[in-house]
Amino acid sequence: MPYEAYESITVDVSDDVATITFRRPEKYNALSTEVYLDLSRAFSEIQLDRDIDAVVITGEGDDAFCSGADIDQYAGPAEDHDPRQKDRQDEFYEEVYTKAYDLHAPVIAKINGYCVGGGLILASFCDLRIAVDEAKFGVPTTDIGQIPGGGSTYRVEQLIGEAKVKELVYTAGMVDAQEARDIGFVNRVVERDELDAEVDGIVQAIKDTGRQAVKNSKRAINYSAQAPDLETAREFEAEVWWEQFATEERRELVDEFIED
């Protein structure tokens, strides 16, 4: 499947791994409307490409993974903005984040610098987050008189808890990579010259397991995170368990394990 003709990102596929790179370093890889449109199309194309085993998202340069939305879109009085258009825009942004969350393959945010605002929201909808030790994290929306959007108040609260979300949002505060790991947002923190190898190692570990088992595990875990109760989550998990049990992949890997 060709991945090309994007305006503000690149999508490179190698050895069944898709790498999405924001290409706006002069804007700290900010999320313009064009970026959201590119991401939406890229996620849709990857969703159709079942040969993809993992997706990595990162930003060009050493300064930022993604600095969030272009602030210009918030300028001017409210009467200068069409509320219906804004509602549709917010729905579209949330749809883009959800596409990342729902991709059939694991998605890794390779955080090489600032990860704030919409960038932090996008990272929160990824499966794993690996950051350089110089990275900074925050949701500074109150600094411009706004509140978080795109479903972030729900998703980020799931990851780090209500108290920490309120602290970060109310104060427009920032945390470093070590604290982001300590509060459960980041999986691993590494030095800059180790970032590529760390992410490559995780991707390889994913590829060394049962590829369909990983994808079905993601389905079950994501469903459980949104399920209204334990019983509903358990029932779906059981369905996916039996679905995976019936695969040729499961039989072959069990046979290999027994032979070893």
C-alpha positions in Angstrom: 0.0 0.0 0.0 1.5 3.4 -1.0 1.9 5.9 1.8 2.6 9.3 0.2 1.4 12.7 -0.8 1.0 14.0 2.8 1.4 17.7 3.4 2.8 17.8 6.9 3.8 14.3 7.9 5.6 11.4 6.4 4.7 7.7 6.7 7.6 5.3 6.2 7.0 1.6 6.2 9.9 -0.8 6.7 9.8 -4.5 7.8 6.0 -4.2 8.6 6.5 -1.2 10.9 4.9 2.2 10.0 6.7 5.3 11.3 4.7 8.5 11.2 6.8 11.7 11.6 5.5 15.2 12.1 7.3 17.5 9.6 6.9 21.0 11.2 10.0 21.5 13.3 9.8 25.3 12.8 6.5 25.2 14.6 7.6 22.6 17.2 5.5 20.1 15.2 2.3 21.9 16.1 -1.1 20.3 15.1 -2.6 22.4 12.3 -5.8 21.3 10.5 -3.6 19.9 7.7 -1.7 17.7 10.2 -5.0 16.4 11.6 -6.2 15.6 8.1 -3.0 13.9 7.2 -3.1 11.9 10.5 -6.7 10.8 9.8 -5.8 9.5 6.4 -2.6 7.8 7.6 -4.5 6.0 10.4 -7.2 4.9 8.0 -4.7 3.5 5.5 -2.7 1.7 8.2 -6.0 0.2 9.6 -6.5 -1.4 6.2 -2.9 -2.7 6.0 -3.1 -5.8 8.2 0.6 -6.5 7.5 1.6 -3.7 9.8 2.8 -5.1 13.1 3.6 -1.8 14.9 3.2 2.0 14.5 5.7 4.5 15.7 4.8 8.2 15.9 7.5 10.9 16.4 8.4 14.5 15.5 11.1 15.8 13.3 14.1 17.5 15.1 15.2 17.4 18.7 12.9 20.0 20.2 9.4 18.6 20.1 7.4 15.5 19.7 4.4 17.8 19.2 3.6 21.1 20.8 -0.1 20.9 20.4 -2.5 23.0 18.4 -1.6 26.2 16.5 -2.7 28.9 18.9 -3.8 31.2 16.1 -7.1 29.2 15.8 -8.1 30.5 19.3 -7.5 34.2 18.5 -10.3 36.7 18.5 -13.7 37.0 20.3 -16.1 34.1 20.5 -18.5 35.9 18.0 -15.8 35.6 15.3 -16.0 31.8 15.6 -18.9 29.6 14.4 -19.8 27.3 17.3 -21.2 24.7 15.0 -18.0 24.6 13.0 -16.0 24.4 16.2 -18.1 21.5 17.5 -17.5 19.6 14.2 -13.8 20.4 14.5 -13.6 19.1 18.0 -15.4 16.0 17.0 -13.0 15.5 14.2 -10.0 15.9 16.5 -11.4 13.3 18.9 -12.0 11.0 16.0 -8.4 11.3 14.9 -7.2 10.5 18.5 -9.6 7.5 18.6 -8.3 6.2 15.3 -4.8 5.9 16.9 -6.3 4.1 19.9 -8.3 1.7 17.7 -5.6 0.8 15.3 -5.2 -3.0 14.9 -1.4 -2.7 15.7 0.3 -1.3 18.8 1.1 2.4 18.6 4.2 3.8 20.2 4.7 7.5 20.9 8.5 8.1 20.4 8.7 11.3 22.4 11.8 13.3 21.4 11.1 16.6 23.1 8.1 18.8 24.2 4.9 16.8 24.4 2.2 19.3 25.3 -1.4 20.1 24.6 -2.8 18.2 21.7 0.6 16.4 21.4 0.1 15.0 24.9 -3.5 14.1 24.1 -2.3 12.2 21.0 0.4 10.4 23.0 -2.2 9.5 25.6 -4.2 7.6 23.0 -1.1 5.6 21.9 -0.4 2.2 23.5 3.1 3.0 24.8 5.1 6.2 25.4 8.9 6.2 25.3 10.6 9.5 26.1 14.0 11.2 26.1 15.0 12.4 29.5 14.9 16.0 28.2 11.2 15.8 27.3 8.6 18.0 28.9 4.9 17.3 29.4 1.8 19.4 30.1 -1.6 20.6 29.1 -1.2 24.4 29.4 -4.7 25.2 28.0 -5.6 27.5 30.9 -2.7 29.7 29.9 -4.7 30.8 26.9 -8.1 30.8 28.6 -9.2 27.4 27.3 -9.9 23.9 28.7 -8.6 20.6 27.4 -10.5 19.0 24.5 -10.5 16.0 22.2 -11.6 13.6 25.0 -8.4 14.3 26.9 -10.1 15.0 30.3 -11.3 11.3 30.2 -8.3 9.6 28.6 -5.5 11.3 30.5 -7.4 10.9 33.8 -7.5 7.1 33.1 -3.7 7.1 32.8 -2.5 9.3 35.7 -5.5 9.9 37.9 -7.9 12.7 38.7 -5.7 14.6 41.2 -2.7 14.9 38.9 -4.8 15.9 35.9 -6.4 18.6 37.9 -3.0 19.9 39.2 -1.5 20.0 35.7 -4.6 21.6 34.1 -5.4 24.1 36.8 -1.8 25.4 37.1 -0.9 25.0 33.4 2.0 23.1 34.8 4.7 21.1 33.2 6.5 17.9 34.3 9.8 16.4 33.2 10.2 13.0 31.8 11.1 11.4 35.1 8.0 12.6 36.8 5.9 11.7 33.7 7.2 8.1 34.2 6.6 8.2 38.0 2.9 9.2 37.6 2.3 6.5 35.0 2.1 8.5 31.8 5.5 7.4 30.3 6.6 3.8 30.1 10.3 4.4 29.8 12.8 7.3 29.9 16.1 7.1 28.1 18.9 9.4 27.1 18.6 11.0 23.6 21.2 8.8 22.0 19.4 5.7 23.2 15.9 6.6 22.0 16.1 4.9 18.6 17.5 1.7 20.0 15.0 1.6 22.9 12.0 1.9 20.5 13.5 -0.5 18.0 14.0 -3.0 20.8 10.4 -2.7 21.9 9.1 -3.1 18.3 11.3 -6.1 17.8 10.0 -7.7 21.0 6.4 -7.2 19.7 7.3 -8.7 16.4 8.9 -11.7 18.1 5.6 -12.7 19.7 2.4 -13.9 18.1 1.4 -11.0 15.8 -2.3 -11.8 15.9 -2.1 -12.5 19.7 -0.7 -9.0 20.2 -3.4 -7.4 18.1 -6.2 -9.4 19.9 -4.7 -8.6 23.2 -4.9 -4.9 22.3 -8.6 -5.3 21.4 -9.3 -7.0 24.8 -7.4 -4.5 26.9 -8.9 -1.4 25.1 -12.4 -2.8 25.4 -11.9 -3.5 29.1 -10.6 0.1 29.6 -14.0 1.4 28.3 -16.3 -1.3 29.6 -19.0 -0.3 32.1 -18.3 -3.2 34.5 -16.0 -6.2 35.0 -18.6 -8.8 33.7 -18.9 -7.0 30.4 -15.2 -6.8 30.1 -14.8 -10.5 31.0 -17.4 -11.6 28.4 -15.6 -9.7 25.6 -12.2 -11.0 26.7 -13.6 -14.6 26.6 -14.9 -14.0 23.0 -11.5 -12.7 21.9 -9.7 -15.5 23.8 -11.6 -18.2 21.9 -11.1 -16.3 18.6 -7.3 -16.3 19.2 -7.4 -20.0 20.4 -8.8 -21.0 17.0 -6.0 -19.4 15.0 -3.2 -21.4 13.3 -0.8 -19.0 14.9 -1.7 -20.2 18.4 -1.4 -23.9 17.4 2.0 -23.4 15.7 3.4 -21.3 18.6 2.2 -23.9 21.2 3.8 -26.7 19.2 7.1 -24.8 19.0 7.0 -24.1 22.8 6.4 -27.8 23.6 9.2 -28.9 21.2 11.6 -26.5 22.9 
